[in-house]
Amino acid sequence: MKDTVDSIQQTNEVFLGYYHDEVLAGFLSYELEEHTYSICRLVVHPIHFRKGIAKALLEYFLNHVGQNRHSQVSTGAKNEPALRLYKQFEFKEVKDIEIAPDVYLTLLEKK
């Protein structure tokens, strides 16, 4: 993660936050490109893993923002928890993309 506060503020991404006891526990960001929503980031603080936060953020996004729109996301090809989460919401694997030697991302789409 090479992002800085300034680089994040300069993006065109829209951020959705999940707060636990008034502390930011996770967030999802997205952009609208043409007619497709691209989920850019889905992040949960490690102390809040396995509490359903990523699921809640994705569910909110799909029901309130990306409803009836084409959406896409990419994640590490070996990130089984993330792949399971997206597939639970009917995202389908499209292709694997090599981003460095032997390092792959999986692109998923939901129509």
C-alpha positions as a Markdown table, in Angstrom:
| # | Residue | x | y | z |
|---|---|---|---|---|
| 1 | Met | 0.0 | 0.0 | 0.0 |
| 2 | Lys | 1.7 | 3.1 | -1.2 |
| 3 | Asp | -1.3 | 5.4 | -0.8 |
| 4 | Thr | -1.0 | 8.6 | 1.2 |
| 5 | Val | -3.7 | 10.8 | 2.6 |
| 6 | Asp | -3.1 | 13.2 | -0.3 |
| 7 | Ser | -3.2 | 10.5 | -3.0 |
| 8 | Ile | -6.4 | 9.1 | -1.7 |
| 9 | Gln | -8.0 | 12.6 | -1.5 |
| 10 | Gln | -7.0 | 13.1 | -5.2 |
| 11 | Thr | -8.9 | 10.0 | -6.4 |
| 12 | Asn | -12.4 | 10.1 | -8.0 |
| 13 | Glu | -13.4 | 7.3 | -5.7 |
| 14 | Val | -16.5 | 7.5 | -3.5 |
| 15 | Phe | -16.0 | 6.0 | -0.1 |
| 16 | Leu | -18.5 | 4.1 | 2.1 |
| 17 | Gly | -17.4 | 3.6 | 5.7 |
| 18 | Tyr | -18.4 | 1.1 | 8.4 |
| 19 | Tyr | -18.0 | 2.3 | 11.9 |
| 20 | His | -17.9 | 0.2 | 15.1 |
| 21 | Asp | -18.2 | 2.1 | 18.3 |
| 22 | Glu | -17.6 | 5.4 | 16.4 |
| 23 | Val | -14.3 | 4.1 | 15.0 |
| 24 | Leu | -13.8 | 3.4 | 11.3 |
| 25 | Ala | -13.5 | -0.4 | 11.1 |
| 26 | Gly | -13.7 | -0.8 | 7.3 |
| 27 | Phe | -14.5 | 0.9 | 4.0 |
| 28 | Leu | -15.4 | 0.3 | 0.4 |
| 29 | Ser | -14.6 | 2.7 | -2.4 |
| 30 | Tyr | -15.9 | 2.7 | -6.0 |
| 31 | Glu | -15.9 | 4.7 | -9.2 |
| 32 | Leu | -18.4 | 4.9 | -12.0 |
| 33 | Glu | -16.8 | 4.4 | -15.4 |
| 34 | Glu | -19.2 | 4.6 | -18.4 |
| 35 | His | -22.0 | 2.3 | -17.2 |
| 36 | Thr | -19.9 | 0.1 | -14.9 |
| 37 | Tyr | -19.2 | 0.5 | -11.2 |
| 38 | Ser | -15.6 | -0.5 | -10.3 |
| 39 | Ile | -15.1 | -1.5 | -6.7 |
| 40 | Cys | -11.6 | -0.1 | -6.1 |
| 41 | Arg | -11.0 | -1.0 | -2.4 |
| 42 | Leu | -12.7 | -3.1 | 0.2 |
| 43 | Val | -10.7 | -2.9 | 3.4 |
| 44 | Val | -11.4 | -4.1 | 7.0 |
| 45 | His | -9.0 | -3.3 | 9.9 |
| 46 | Pro | -7.5 | -6.6 | 11.0 |
| 47 | Ile | -8.9 | -6.4 | 14.6 |
| 48 | His | -12.4 | -6.5 | 12.9 |
| 49 | Phe | -11.8 | -9.5 | 10.6 |
| 50 | Arg | -14.5 | -12.1 | 10.6 |
| 51 | Lys | -17.2 | -9.8 | 11.9 |
| 52 | Gly | -19.2 | -9.5 | 8.7 |
| 53 | Ile | -18.0 | -6.0 | 7.9 |
| 54 | Ala | -16.8 | -6.7 | 4.4 |
| 55 | Lys | -20.1 | -8.5 | 3.7 |
| 56 | Ala | -22.1 | -5.6 | 5.1 |
| 57 | Leu | -20.2 | -3.0 | 3.0 |
| 58 | Leu | -20.6 | -5.0 | -0.2 |
| 59 | Glu | -24.3 | -5.7 | 0.5 |
| 60 | Tyr | -24.9 | -2.0 | 1.1 |
| 61 | Phe | -23.1 | -1.1 | -2.1 |
| 62 | Leu | -25.0 | -3.5 | -4.2 |
| 63 | Asn | -28.4 | -2.6 | -2.7 |
| 64 | His | -28.0 | 1.2 | -2.6 |
| 65 | Val | -25.4 | 2.2 | -5.2 |
| 66 | Gly | -24.8 | -0.5 | -7.7 |
| 67 | Gln | -28.3 | -1.8 | -7.9 |
| 68 | Asn | -29.2 | -2.9 | -11.4 |
| 69 | Arg | -25.8 | -1.8 | -12.7 |
| 70 | His | -22.9 | -3.8 | -14.0 |
| 71 | Ser | -20.2 | -4.0 | -11.3 |
| 72 | Gln | -16.6 | -5.3 | -11.3 |
| 73 | Val | -13.9 | -5.9 | -8.8 |
| 74 | Ser | -10.5 | -7.6 | -8.7 |
| 75 | Thr | -8.7 | -9.4 | -5.9 |
| 76 | Gly | -5.7 | -11.6 | -5.4 |
| 77 | Ala | -6.2 | -14.8 | -7.3 |
| 78 | Lys | -5.2 | -16.7 | -4.2 |
| 79 | Asn | -7.4 | -14.6 | -1.8 |
| 80 | Glu | -10.0 | -17.4 | -1.2 |
| 81 | Pro | -12.0 | -15.4 | 1.5 |
| 82 | Ala | -12.4 | -12.5 | -0.9 |
| 83 | Leu | -13.3 | -14.8 | -3.8 |
| 84 | Arg | -15.9 | -16.6 | -1.7 |
| 85 | Leu | -17.4 | -13.3 | -0.6 |
| 86 | Tyr | -17.8 | -11.9 | -4.1 |
| 87 | Lys | -19.2 | -15.2 | -5.4 |
| 88 | Gln | -21.7 | -15.2 | -2.6 |
| 89 | Phe | -23.0 | -12.0 | -4.2 |
| 90 | Glu | -23.1 | -13.6 | -7.6 |
| 91 | Phe | -19.9 | -12.1 | -9.0 |
| 92 | Lys | -18.5 | -14.4 | -11.7 |
| 93 | Glu | -14.8 | -14.8 | -12.4 |
| 94 | Val | -13.9 | -13.3 | -15.8 |
| 95 | Lys | -10.1 | -13.7 | -16.1 |
| 96 | Asp | -6.8 | -13.7 | -14.2 |
| 97 | Ile | -4.4 | -10.9 | -14.9 |
| 98 | Glu | -0.7 | -11.2 | -14.2 |
| 99 | Ile | 0.5 | -8.0 | -12.5 |
| 100 | Ala | 4.0 | -9.1 | -11.8 |
| 101 | Pro | 5.9 | -12.4 | -12.5 |
| 102 | Asp | 3.7 | -15.2 | -11.0 |
| 103 | Val | 1.4 | -12.7 | -9.2 |
| 104 | Tyr | -2.2 | -12.7 | -10.4 |
| 105 | Leu | -5.4 | -10.8 | -9.8 |
| 106 | Thr | -8.8 | -12.3 | -10.6 |
| 107 | Leu | -11.3 | -10.0 | -12.3 |
| 108 | Leu | -14.9 | -10.6 | -11.3 |
| 109 | Glu | -18.1 | -9.1 | -12.7 |
| 110 | Lys | -21.7 | -8.9 | -11.7 |
| 111 | Lys | -24.2 | -8.0 | -14.4 |
